[in-house]
């Protein structure tokens, strides 16, 4: 997910996407804790996507976007 794509979306949609990613991150942690393993590369992707979304939301809040 690119920041330029995120800047085109309204704040409500970004918040919903952030919430969905946080839920996916939680589910991955639970899977790892129970020993199911699997998609460890998704941790990094999700963490970075959440950071991008929060950055864009802050830009929009400040009026830069």
RODO-2510 file (C-alpha; in nm, 4 decimals, decimal comma):
residues 65
     n   res          X          Y          Z
     1     x     0,0000     0,0000     0,0000
     2     x     0,1498     0,3299    -0,1093
     3     x     0,1150     0,6605     0,0721
     4     x     0,0024     0,8278    -0,2492
     5     x    -0,2902     0,5841    -0,2694
     6     x    -0,3777     0,6511     0,0940
     7     x    -0,3798     1,0274     0,0430
     8     x    -0,6661     0,9875    -0,2054
     9     x    -0,8914     0,8236     0,0547
    10     x    -1,1115     1,0062     0,3074
    11     x    -1,0216     1,0015     0,6777
    12     x    -1,3131     0,7719     0,7712
    13     x    -1,1954     0,5074     0,5269
    14     x    -0,8382     0,5359     0,6562
    15     x    -0,9523     0,4873     1,0152
    16     x    -1,1510     0,1791     0,9142
    17     x    -0,8495     0,0400     0,7289
    18     x    -0,6268     0,1078     1,0310
    19     x    -0,8712    -0,0743     1,2576
    20     x    -0,8781    -0,3719     1,0190
    21     x    -0,4971    -0,3881     1,0092
    22     x    -0,4730    -0,3700     1,3880
    23     x    -0,7178    -0,6611     1,4111
    24     x    -0,5123    -0,8609     1,1585
    25     x    -0,1945    -0,7845     1,3552
    26     x    -0,3591    -0,9077     1,6751
    27     x    -0,4765    -1,2278     1,5052
    28     x    -0,1253    -1,2958     1,3741
    29     x     0,0184    -1,2501     1,7242
    30     x    -0,2362    -1,4956     1,8625
    31     x    -0,1506    -1,7498     1,5937
    32     x     0,2194    -1,7177     1,6686
    33     x     0,1524    -1,7531     2,0411
    34     x    -0,0416    -2,0724     1,9883
    35     x     0,2373    -2,2175     1,7741
    36     x     0,0609    -2,2072     1,4388
    37     x     0,3368    -1,9958     1,2831
    38     x     0,2927    -1,9044     0,9220
    39     x     0,3017    -1,5571     0,7739
    40     x     0,5761    -1,3921     0,9761
    41     x     0,6542    -1,1516     0,6896
    42     x     0,3080    -0,9951     0,7344
    43     x     0,4100    -0,8466     1,0734
    44     x     0,6489    -0,6063     0,9043
    45     x     0,4064    -0,5204     0,6235
    46     x     0,1187    -0,4543     0,8613
    47     x     0,3287    -0,2454     1,0980
    48     x     0,4506    -0,0267     0,8123
    49     x     0,1031     0,0072     0,6604
    50     x    -0,0349     0,1213     0,9966
    51     x     0,2450     0,3779     1,0228
    52     x     0,1692     0,5066     0,6712
    53     x    -0,2001     0,5407     0,7515
    54     x    -0,1274     0,7281     1,0736
    55     x     0,1126     0,9588     0,8910
    56     x    -0,1467     1,0426     0,6249
    57     x    -0,4136     1,0990     0,8907
    58     x    -0,1814     1,3398     1,0739
    59     x    -0,1072     1,5225     0,7475
    60     x    -0,4787     1,5583     0,6780
    61     x    -0,5441     1,6759     1,0327
    62     x    -0,2782     1,9448     1,0009
    63     x    -0,4063     2,0510     0,6609
    64     x    -0,0996     1,9467     0,4663
    65     x    -0,2779     1,6871     0,2546
***
